[in-house]
Amino acid sequence: MNFLRKTILIIFPLIVFCGLTYAQGFIFFTDSPSSNYYDPSYGIASSPSYLELINTNKCPVDTVHFYSGTNSLRLHWISKAGGSWGMAIAADGWVGHDVNQVDSIIFMAYSDAVIDSSQLPEMYIEDLNNNKTPEEYISKYVDSIKAKTWQRVSIPLSIFKNNPGSTDLTQIKTIYFGQGNSDGIVHTVYIDDIMMIKADTTTIPIPTGFAATGYDSHIDLTWGASPDTNISAYYIYKLEDSTFKRLAIVTTPDIRIYDDFVGSPGITATYEISAVNIGGKESALSSPVTATTYSMTYDQLLTMLEKATFRYFWDYAYPVCGLARERIGSGNIVTIGGSGFGVMAILVGVYRNFITREQGIQRMLKILDFLSTKADRFHGAFPHWLDGNTGKVIPFSPQDDGGDLVETGFMMEGLLTARQFFNQNTTDEDSIRSMITNLWQSVDWNFYREYPTNYALYWHWSPNYGFNGNTNFLIRGYNEAMIIYLLAVASPTHPVSKYFYSIGWAGPSYINGKSFYGYHLYVGPDYGGSLFFSQYSFLGFDPRNIKDKYADYFINNRNMTLINRAYCIANPNHYAGYDSVTWGLTASDGPSGYNAFSPTNDNGTIAPTAALSSMPYTPTESIAAFKNFYHKYGKKIWGPFGFYDAFNVSQNWYANSYIAIDEGPIIDMVENYRSQLLWNNFMANPEIQPMLDSLGFVKDETGITQTKNIPDKFILEGNYPNPFNPTTTIEFSMPSNQTVELEIYDILGRKIRSLVNSYLSKGSHRVQWNGKDDSGNIVSSGVYLYTIRANNKLLSGKMIMQK
């Protein structure tokens, strides 16, 4: 039951804007939400001809070949006499377009082998009533598809306008590719960025505010919004061998960030940028910008992580309402729970000076005004999803079209934290506190018990299905929803009794009492379940040094995390990549879709949010995982908002997605580890301590709280990059102040270089070796050893210089 809320997401594809329209054209395809097939497509074939189809009649998607974004459409066909085939491509939503407003069909095409024009398909267009124009040969407008290069194909719409047949040109739904000459040859063409456009004679403005910022192993490139509403992409150029060469294409205009992961400190790079409109017209290049990477302390790395993650909630928030989008590409769908996490991220942004306090105030006022005046509420509870423009509910599933008490609880957790944070006596901060109080007091927690004699709360209520929808169930632990009962008991206006906590929340399967991998689990499922159980309710609620009759939840959550890590180290299924610094199973995207991964539901998918959001519980282990993710896998899993959602080394799968409910815990829990900011503010609300008292929470002086990155033993974390040329960084941690000797040896045991011989403080250290021996000469390629001696203990590692 505790997985249901999450696993519903397995069937939720990435949602994009329906029928994307620009002032000078219409987009039919630019990127598929699914990596298997493109849903707004329809293919047919009759023997002896052949057309590759997925899911009965859908166009296959290819994630290896693409011009922009993350995938393209794959047309794979054989045309034979007596047979036929056709593939229709539509914009999401199968909307109709008035093609009298445009003059060309354009798309990008790629083939591994040359395809002569005589072998290319026909093309025609179709209206909403399925009326099709006469076919036209693409070969009239392109000589051939060249091998191994993307080329732009342009087809004039006049050929269809001059001979439309019975087609309504004001309601064109699809662009059809169909059988051409019957050559009997197998052909494959990859097609990307299918659009209808109007000829463009305007000057494309150069992107403004282009800036480069160096970090440890990557360089951030950022730029401002363009005033041109027709911008569809940005081209990033990098200086290589005295020439600017195209590095990347950014195809989401509202994500104006690109990360060049260069791999190590000490790298200087120079960049330029241009803007490209829907018709493929490119602006002039910007002035060049330059940045250099540098070796960062672990504290600087944590700030880097927080700042990157913060951008998801600040830069990518839906502009109308300021709330967090469900995930990258979800358009106007905003998420209530993820936005609650995002509210707390805004507080971190202010605290860390990523934004000013005034900027945070204005964003909060926008969010609160939307929630107070536009957002649908159901007995005070918000739905799971809202339309970011109108505030109307967007059903999470067919019968989940009303209040979602768990998502509401996550939002209230964030809002109550903000109510204490914005504590200054100004008009705006008074308004913030007042609106939060009104929203908080309006939630009728007691209503969600369904009937007066029930001592448990239900997850959903629908105005159409009541409590009887087939997706509804009791909120019963141990899972991510503990905060719901805490808030319901704490409510000053619509509270439930304390017995809801012991009867409803702490149900018959609540207590565990077993040990796994040597760690005792007080409550929760065997092996602890998904790690989001230990995180979502504790972004604001501070579990340190208190306990109820069931558990000290800080210790339980720490042990749950250590069990999860120990399982990954044991790796009973022998998945590639799992080790002591590559661990963390939680609800996330995976190769086959979204799932609640755990030690009992494991397919090899690691989600960085699992280990990173556990940092208050397991700082040494989580920081080691963070450094490993960044330095070992960074180029594959680090993007504009920090770490992508997940990766699976066994299946060579790396997500390109970000999800609000996975991003929020990263920045929020990292900050709780560093400063306890969110914990301190949430717990300061006057309703919290009386609630804890009523539920029987007492001080637990035996609780172990780690707030600093001080290891309990001497640890060698390794070196990165490895192999290297010519520079690598060696990392180690010490439990106390000690004299340290760090030396480099060749494979024959001859000392090459003495890097450190000094008294160092406890904590983490990073020492960079530039590949030179004691004489200042760069060493030759080969295997080298390094030894670290401290307090009569010797640790060693192996590294490879590879020129």
ABEGO torsion letter per residue (X at the ends): XAAAAAAAAAABBBBBBBGBBBAAEBBABABBABAABBABBBBBBBOABBBBBBGGABBBBBAABBABEABBBBBBBBBBBGBBBBBBBBBBGGBBBBAAABABBBBBBBBABBBBAAABBBBBBBBAAGBBBBBBBAAAABABBBBGBBBBBBBBAAAAAABAEABBAAABABBBBBBBBBAGBBBBBBBBGBBBBBBBABBBBBBBGBBBBBBAABBBBBBBBBABAABABBBBBBBBGGBBBBABBBABAABBBBBBBAGBBGBBBBBBBBBBBAAGBBBBBBBBBBBBBBBBBAAAAAAAAAAAAAAAAAAABBAAAGBBBABBGAEABBBAAAAAAAAAAAAAAAAAGABBAAAAAAAAAAAAAAAAAABBBBGGBBBABBBAAAGBBBBABAABABBBAAAAAAAAAAAAAAAAABABBBAAAAAAAAAAAAAAAABBAAAAAGBAABABBBABBBAAAEAABAABBBBBOBBAAAAAAAAAAABAABBBBAAAAAAAABBAAABAGBBBGGBBBABEBBGGEBAAAAAAAAAABBABGBBBAABBAAAAAAAAAAAAAAAAAAGAAGBBGBBAABBEBBBBBBAAEBBBBBAABBAGBBBAAAAAAAAAABAAAAAAAAAAAAAAAAAAABBAAEBBABBBAAAGBBBABBBAAAAAAAAAAAAAAAAGAAAAAAAABAAAAAAAAAAGBBBBAABBBBABBBBABBBBAEBOBOBBOABBBBBBBBABBBBBBBBBBBAAGBBABBABBBBBBBEBBBBBBAGBBAAGBBBBBEBBBBBBBBGGBBBBBBBBBBX
